[in-house]
Amino acid sequence: MITIACRVCNTQMHVPDDQAGQMEKCPACDRLNDIPAPVEDHRKVERAFFDTSLQLQVRQADLLEKIRYELRWLSLWSKLVIGIIAISYLTGFLLWLFAK
């Protein structure tokens, strides 16, 4: 049995487990109330959510490590390219300067 309280008048109602996820009319005020899943199901959902969250955190950490590794190589390559461009400009400037 699932025990719920009416959202409006707080009347306690007891409903069978097979009505979980449905609506129940309060006998006192005739308002419809949601019937939640039994407590055991909540624990399973919370555990599954925790496991999924933990897996996502591990996956995120792996991806961040890969990104850091790629950025290190990108940084090295960009420094090399910038160095080559700087040397070619300097060489062109020196050739222009001494060609006069």
Secondary structure as a PSIPRED ss2 file (coil, helix, strand):
# PSIPRED VFORMAT (PSIPRED V4.0)

   1 M C   1.000  0.000  0.000
   2 I E   0.000  0.000  1.000
   3 T E   0.000  0.000  1.000
   4 I E   0.000  0.000  1.000
   5 A E   0.000  0.000  1.000
   6 C C   1.000  0.000  0.000
   7 R C   1.000  0.000  0.000
   8 V C   1.000  0.000  0.000
   9 C C   1.000  0.000  0.000
  10 N C   1.000  0.000  0.000
  11 T C   1.000  0.000  0.000
  12 Q E   0.000  0.000  1.000
  13 M E   0.000  0.000  1.000
  14 H E   0.000  0.000  1.000
  15 V E   0.000  0.000  1.000
  16 P C   1.000  0.000  0.000
  17 D H   0.000  1.000  0.000
  18 D H   0.000  1.000  0.000
  19 Q H   0.000  1.000  0.000
  20 A C   1.000  0.000  0.000
  21 G C   1.000  0.000  0.000
  22 Q C   1.000  0.000  0.000
  23 M E   0.000  0.000  1.000
  24 E E   0.000  0.000  1.000
  25 K E   0.000  0.000  1.000
  26 C C   1.000  0.000  0.000
  27 P C   1.000  0.000  0.000
  28 A C   1.000  0.000  0.000
  29 C C   1.000  0.000  0.000
  30 D C   1.000  0.000  0.000
  31 R C   1.000  0.000  0.000
  32 L E   0.000  0.000  1.000
  33 N E   0.000  0.000  1.000
  34 D E   0.000  0.000  1.000
  35 I C   1.000  0.000  0.000
  36 P C   1.000  0.000  0.000
  37 A C   1.000  0.000  0.000
  38 P C   1.000  0.000  0.000
  39 V H   0.000  1.000  0.000
  40 E H   0.000  1.000  0.000
  41 D H   0.000  1.000  0.000
  42 H H   0.000  1.000  0.000
  43 R H   0.000  1.000  0.000
  44 K H   0.000  1.000  0.000
  45 V H   0.000  1.000  0.000
  46 E H   0.000  1.000  0.000
  47 R H   0.000  1.000  0.000
  48 A H   0.000  1.000  0.000
  49 F H   0.000  1.000  0.000
  50 F H   0.000  1.000  0.000
  51 D H   0.000  1.000  0.000
  52 T H   0.000  1.000  0.000
  53 S H   0.000  1.000  0.000
  54 L H   0.000  1.000  0.000
  55 Q H   0.000  1.000  0.000
  56 L H   0.000  1.000  0.000
  57 Q H   0.000  1.000  0.000
  58 V H   0.000  1.000  0.000
  59 R H   0.000  1.000  0.000
  60 Q H   0.000  1.000  0.000
  61 A H   0.000  1.000  0.000
  62 D H   0.000  1.000  0.000
  63 L H   0.000  1.000  0.000
  64 L H   0.000  1.000  0.000
  65 E H   0.000  1.000  0.000
  66 K H   0.000  1.000  0.000
  67 I H   0.000  1.000  0.000
  68 R H   0.000  1.000  0.000
  69 Y H   0.000  1.000  0.000
  70 E H   0.000  1.000  0.000
  71 L H   0.000  1.000  0.000
  72 R H   0.000  1.000  0.000
  73 W H   0.000  1.000  0.000
  74 L H   0.000  1.000  0.000
  75 S H   0.000  1.000  0.000
  76 L H   0.000  1.000  0.000
  77 W H   0.000  1.000  0.000
  78 S H   0.000  1.000  0.000
  79 K H   0.000  1.000  0.000
  80 L H   0.000  1.000  0.000
  81 V H   0.000  1.000  0.000
  82 I H   0.000  1.000  0.000
  83 G H   0.000  1.000  0.000
  84 I H   0.000  1.000  0.000
  85 I H   0.000  1.000  0.000
  86 A H   0.000  1.000  0.000
  87 I H   0.000  1.000  0.000
  88 S H   0.000  1.000  0.000
  89 Y H   0.000  1.000  0.000
  90 L H   0.000  1.000  0.000
  91 T H   0.000  1.000  0.000
  92 G H   0.000  1.000  0.000
  93 F H   0.000  1.000  0.000
  94 L H   0.000  1.000  0.000
  95 L H   0.000  1.000  0.000
  96 W H   0.000  1.000  0.000
  97 L H   0.000  1.000  0.000
  98 F H   0.000  1.000  0.000
  99 A H   0.000  1.000  0.000
 100 K C   1.000  0.000  0.000
